[in-house]
Amino acid sequence: MSTPEAPAPVLTLSHLSVTYGVGAEAFRAVDDVSLTVPAGGAVGIVGETGCGKSTVAHAVLDLLGPAADIDGGILFRGTDLVGVGDRGMRRIRGEKIALVPQAAINGLNPVLRVQDQIAEVLRIRGGLGRSEIRTRVREVFDAVGLPASRLTAFPHELSGGMRQRVGIAMALVGRPDLVVADEPTTALDVVVQAQVLDTIRDLRRELGFALLLISHDLGVIADMCDTVVVMQNGGVVESGPVAQIFDEPRRRYTIALRDADLLSRPQDRPEPPAPAAVPVLELAGVRKEYRTKTGVLAQFVDREQNRLTALQDADLRVERGEIVAVVGESGSGKSTMASIAAGLLPATAGTVRIDGTPIGDLDRTALTARVQMVFQDPFRSLDPRQPVLDAVAEPLRAHGRKGRDGNRAAVVEALTAVGLTPPETYLHRLPHELSGGQRQRVVIARALVQRPDLVIADEPVSMLDVSVRAGVLEVLLRLREEWGVAIVLITHDLRVAEYLSDRVVVIRGGRILETGPTTQVMADPQHEYTRLLLNSVPGGHRVAR
């Protein structure tokens, strides 16, 4: 009996290269990339920022612009798209090949209702009457899991997950053969991310389109794709079936990328500290309310009090040298809790104590000597005109330490502690001369230079590549062990919480739903929302609901 023939490929890239500039100024963003996407198949391209994966996606769609010089072949159902021209590509885009962009809000017109924006895709193609267009729009809206009542909404009236579903609907309404999804869930919370990925997976199964998925997240690729292509520095490191690449990677870079995906908790971590008479941080019955108006927030507001409650009766205790993760989705209240603990926001009710002292009794100098924050965005946390030495020494100067030699010694010690060695090579660099991971290490060094008792890290690795993320978290673990610093970690990512923390606090809608030792909560979650968070981790945990 003859074996059935494999389906003909929808897309074939043959020795694709993309170069910007000429002569000595030339930069090759993509170098000799070849891959095949079969009909109905799913191929993922994974790699760090700057590896060239999005350039490949945009080359397929002819979205790179005139500055890009493309060499090699881009075959779509046997037709080479290189040189097809603008008119030919306009017919192909949307009708045969569609794009789901990274941030749908950037691709939506803020002054058009979403139904009109989806319908516009069909009107540009032509061939359908008004009634047929309305029917098709309603069908695709239903297919992506959006209620018909939202058809007339403007983009700003939708959540991030809903906007991304609208982006998917715009891509699918033309019934394309190939969908190119470029980091479609990067800006979304883990629960919303899982819902969007489930939508794409279900629709691919139902409609039969092929998928080219671009991601820096190995877990997303593992969940969604049959084949994975690993890229680094513009070229392909290795490729093959997902199971093979994940279980038996051949290249050192792939192994490092996989091992950095934070799916396994370090085994040699010390025992968490025993409770002391006086914890380093204590929140008791803390509540935070905001005065608000009617409008978008009205559904969350007590109309009689005209207030929005961001945090409700929160209790939290952090011991010296302990790492506690506060986990929840956007709007859950976790960053509000962090800001109150750091003295950046006043609580409406309840008490906050630092080392047993009410936070209101500490002046700014005394408070910042004990508590420091590390913020999410390393690019905005540093003055672009300030060299590393001055940036890290800034808290010392603010607290009256004027001795340049003493400050320099403290900065060198802090830079060494965060792994920026030899520290002398970093002292006079400006932020733009550092990578994202190096910037975040500088921010951590600045927080540590006064040797505080507590560091509050608000999403400290969410903007970093997975391989860089692991290194920064290792720094935080080492600082706890070597410097005895307590850490409150604010995160939406349970993989990060599991990797780093001794104890987990799960928060939603301003309420703490569950708390306990990290291993216990991960193995046996008690609250339905915690189970939902665990089930939503791509490529990671799956627990019974």
C-alpha positions, -999 to 999 in steps of 0.1 A, spaced: 0 0 0 14 34 -10 18 60 17 -3 91 13 16 121 -1 23 149 23 3 180 17 19 205 -6 36 234 13 17 267 16 49 286 22 85 278 14 114 301 23 145 293 3 178 308 15 161 340 25 183 369 34 174 405 43 200 433 43 197 470 53 222 495 40 250 491 16 288 487 17 304 493 51 270 503 65 253 471 54 236 451 82 222 416 75 191 411 96 182 377 82 209 354 69 201 323 47 169 312 63 150 282 48 118 267 62 86 251 50 50 256 63 28 227 51 -9 232 43 -28 232 76 4 229 96 18 251 123 55 263 123 70 284 151 100 307 149 115 313 183 144 334 194 155 364 214 148 401 205 168 410 175 173 375 162 154 383 129 122 363 135 99 393 130 119 404 99 112 370 84 74 374 91 73 409 76 93 398 45 67 372 38 40 399 39 62 424 20 60 449 49 97 457 52 97 488 30 122 500 3 152 501 27 153 463 29 171 443 2 156 408 0 175 379 -15 164 343 -19 129 329 -25 95 333 -8 72 308 -24 35 309 -16 17 280 -32 45 278 -58 45 316 -66 76 335 -57 64 366 -38 98 384 -42 92 409 -70 54 404 -73 49 441 -67 26 462 -46 -5 455 -66 0 418 -66 8 417 -28 -23 438 -20 -44 410 -36 -25 383 -16 -25 401 18 -57 396 36 -71 372 11 -44 346 10 -20 356 37 -31 374 68 -12 390 98 -21 389 135 1 417 149 17 418 183 -4 447 198 -38 449 181 -45 483 196 -18 497 174 -34 483 143 -70 494 150 -84 528 141 -95 545 173 -124 564 157 -140 534 138 -163 508 154 -147 474 153 -174 459 130 -166 486 104 -129 478 106 -134 441 100 -159 448 72 -134 471 56 -111 441 49 -139 425 28 -149 458 11 -114 463 -1 -114 428 -16 -147 433 -34 -171 407 -46 -195 407 -16 -226 427 -11 -235 446 21 -256 418 35 -229 391 28 -203 413 45 -225 418 76 -231 381 78 -194 373 74 -184 398 101 -209 384 125 -197 348 118 -160 357 124 -169 377 155 -186 347 169 -158 324 158 -132 343 179 -155 343 209 -167 378 210 -203 387 219 -223 404 191 -230 432 215 -194 443 211 -196 447 173 -204 484 177 -177 491 203 -147 514 197 -113 499 204 -107 518 236 -139 503 250 -125 468 248 -100 450 270 -66 440 257 -77 404 251 -108 415 232 -87 438 210 -64 410 202 -94 388 193 -106 416 170 -71 415 154 -76 378 149 -110 383 134 -96 409 109 -70 383 99 -95 355 94 -125 372 79 -109 369 44 -105 331 50 -67 331 43 -46 300 36 -18 312 58 -19 332 91 13 349 102 10 357 140 38 379 152 41 377 190 2 378 192 1 374 230 32 392 243 14 421 260 -14 400 275 -18 385 310 -13 347 313 -50 339 315 -59 361 285 -29 348 266 -42 312 271 -76 322 259 -63 339 228 -40 310 220 -69 286 224 -89 307 200 -62 305 173 -57 268 179 -95 260 177 -99 281 146 -70 265 128 -85 231 135 -119 243 123 -109 264 92 -77 245 82 -54 275 77 -16 271 81 1 291 109 35 308 110 39 318 147 66 342 158 74 341 196 102 345 221 83 321 244 92 285 241 61 275 260 38 292 235 56 274 206 54 240 224 17 244 229 8 257 194 32 243 168 42 211 151 76 223 140 100 249 155 127 269 139 153 284 164 169 316 153 199 336 166 217 366 151 196 364 119 203 327 111 187 293 118 204 275 147 184 243 143 149 232 134 127 201 136 96 187 153 87 204 185 91 173 207 125 166 192 138 201 197 125 204 232 135 169 244 168 164 225 182 198 213 215 195 194 228 231 197 241 248 228 220 279 221 188 259 219 197 241 252 203 274 269 170 288 256 151 258 267 168 257 302 161 294 306 123 289 302 119 287 340 98 256 341 119 239 368 124 252 403 160 252 416 165 221 438 193 235 460 175 265 475 178 271 512 149 267 536 128 299 540 135 317 573 114 309 604 90 336 615 105 362 638 89 383 664 91 414 642 88 409 604 105 432 579 71 440 564 36 437 577 4 448 561 -28 444 583 -62 451 569 -49 474 542 -75 490 520 -70 514 490 -99 533 475 -99 559 447 -125 586 441 -139 581 407 -166 592 382 -191 573 363 -182 559 329 -159 530 320 -152 523 356 -189 524 367 -193 487 368 -167 484 396 -179 514 416 -200 517 447 -223 543 434 -233 556 468 -197 561 479 -185 570 443 -153 550 450 -132 524 433 -117 498 457 -83 487 444 -73 467 475 -95 452 501 -84 442 536 -50 429 525 -28 411 551 8 403 543 38 394 564 73 391 550 102 378 571 138 388 568 155 370 539 122 357 526 110 359 490 72 364 487 56 365 453 23 384 448 7 369 417 -23 382 397 -36 396 364 -35 432 354 -58 453 376 -57 427 404 -43 451 429 -8 437 432 11 468 421 -11 489 444 -1 467 473 36 471 463 33 509 461 17 511 495 44 488 510 71 511 495 54 542 509 46 555 474 9 554 480 -10 560 512 -34 534 524 -71 544 528 -73 521 559 -52 495 577 -16 495 589 17 491 573 48 485 594 85 483 583 106 465 609 78 470 634 76 508 628 44 523 613 53 535 579 39 569 586 64 574 614 93 570 590 105 600 571 115 596 534 152 592 542 146 565 568 121 547 547 142 545 515 172 533 536 151 503 545 129 497 514 138 500 478 119 493 446 129 477 413 105 487 385 93 469 354 109 489 326 147 490 327 147 515 298 127 541 317 142 535 351 176 551 343 185 587 332 198 583 297 224 610 303 237 595 336 266 570 336 263 538 357 285 551 385 263 582 391 230 562 387 239 536 412 254 561 437 223 584 435 207 569 467 239 574 486 241 610 476 204 615 485 212 602 520 241 626 525 270 603 516 292 628 497 325 609 498 333 600 462 358 572 470 333 556 495 305 559 470 326 544 443 335 514 465 299 508 474 289 510 437 316 485 427 304 462 455 268 464 443 277 459 406 298 429 415 268 415 435 245 417 405 270 400 382 283 431 362 319 421 363 345 434 362 326 464 375 351 490 364 342 483 328 306 494 335 311 525 357 312 551 329 288 535 304 255 552 296 222 533 296 221 531 257 254 512 258 239 484 279 216 455 270 181 452 286 194 426 310 224 447 320 202 478 325 179 458 349 210 446 368 221 483 372 186 491 385 189 463 410 224 474 420 210 509 426 183 494 449 209 474 468 237 500 472 224 511 507 218 475 518 181 478 525 162 453 545 135 449 517 134 451 480 101 453 462 104 441 426 74 451 404 74 428 373 112 430 371 117 406 342 85 409 322 101 431 295 132 408 292 140 379 269 137 345 284 174 338 286 181 373 301 152 368 325 168 337 340 200 356 347 183 385 365 162 361 387 194 342 396 208 376 407 178 381 430 182 346 445 219 351 451 213 385 468 188 369 492 213 342 501 244 364 503 230 397 515 200 385 535 176 408 516 139 401 518 121 404 484 85 410 475 81 399 439 51 413 419 44 392 389 16 379 366 38 349 356 35 318 378 67 304 363 87 333 377 69 330 410 77 293 413 113 298 403 121 325 428 97 326 458 94 308 491 57 318 494 30 328 470 1 352 475 -26 350 448 -47 382 444 -76 391 422 -100 421 422 -81 436 451 -87 405 473 -61 379 484 -76 346 474 -49 321 485 -15 321 502 9 295 512 44 279 505 52 280 468 56 243 464 23 236 482 3 261 462 18 249 429 11 212 437 -23 216 453 -40 249 446 -71 254 467 -88 283 448 -103 280 414 -86 311 402 -52 297 412 -59 266 392 -69 288 362 -36 306 365 -17 273 366 -36 259 336 -29 290 316 9 288 317 20 279 282 40 247 280 41 245 318 18 232 345 -15 215 338 -37 207 369 -71 192 373 -98 217 377 
